[in-house]
Amino acid sequence: MQRYSSTSTTTSPTNLKIRYTTTRYPEISRGKEDIYVYVTKGDRVDILAQIYYNDSTLWWIISKSNPNAISFDTLYFTPGDQIRIPSPLRISNIISNYESLNQN
């Protein structure tokens, strides 16, 4: 699946099955150019990533930036909560940190 294309894999000498290793996400510090929004009913993390980054696969950046507002088992925020969206100007640096943490 394309969704896991950057996820590391390992193989066992005794068991040749490919196993996906744990994906590690970088800490995303606050930036002065970050965007703060109040979510409304139906706002999903992947849709917000599409709106702000033009790429829904970057949902994890918004999710990781708001650990108390969303859990990894859902895509939805609670309506009325204020969340932080890291500035699109910071995305290349965040992705670079992600890739360095998850090198094969």
N, C-alpha and C positions, 0 to 999 in steps of 0.2 A: 504494500500500500504506500502511496506517495506520502501520506501523513507521517510515516515512520522512516522516511528516506534518510534523515540525518541522525537517526537513533543508532547508537553503537550496537554491534552484535558480537557475540562470542560463541565459540564452539568448544565442546568438551572432547578430549581425546578418546574417552570411553563411550561417549554418547554424541554422535555427530549432528544432533539437532541444533539448529541455530537458536540462540536465546537472546532476547533483547535485554540489555542492561538497563539499569535505572537511568532515566534522563535527569540531568541536573540543571537547575535553573539558576541564573545569576541573581544576586540581590540587586534590587532596582531602587537606588536612592532617590530621594526627592530632588527635583530640579526646579530652578526658578521659572522655567518656561513651561512647566507641566500644566495641564488643563484639569480643572475641577468641574464636575457636572453632578447634578442631581438626577438619579435614574428614575424612570417612569415605568409603569407596568409594561411588561413585555421586553424590556431592554435585556438583551443577552450579550454576553462578553464577546462572542464571535461577530455579532452584528456591529457592536461598537468598534471592534478592531477593523472591520471592513470600512466603516465610516471614517475613522480617524487615520488609519494606516493604509487604506485601500488593499488590505490583505487580511482575510478572516483567519488565516492560519497563525496570525500573531496574537490570537486571543490570550495566550499564556502571559504576555507582557502585562496586559491589564489585570488579569487574574492575580499574578504574582505581586503586582503593585498594590493590591487591595486585599491582603490576606484575611482581614477580619470581616470583609463584606461579602465574600464568596468562598465556597469550598470547591475543591476540584471535582466533586461529584455532581455539580450542577452548572449550567451555563447562565443562570439567572441571578440578578441582584434583587434585593428587596426594594420595592418602590419607595422613593423618598430619601434613600441613603445618598450621601455625597461620596463620590469616588474620585480617585486620581487617575488620570490618563497621562502617562509619560509623553512628553512632546514628540511629535513626529521627527523633529530635528535630532533626537537622541536615539532613534531606532537602530541605525547602523552600528553604533557603539554597543547597544544592548545585545544585538544579534551576534556581534563579534565576541562578546563575553560568553554568550551561550555556546557558540561553536567551540571556543577554547576549552570550556568545561566538558564538552562532549566529543572530543576528538577520538577517532578510532585508534 
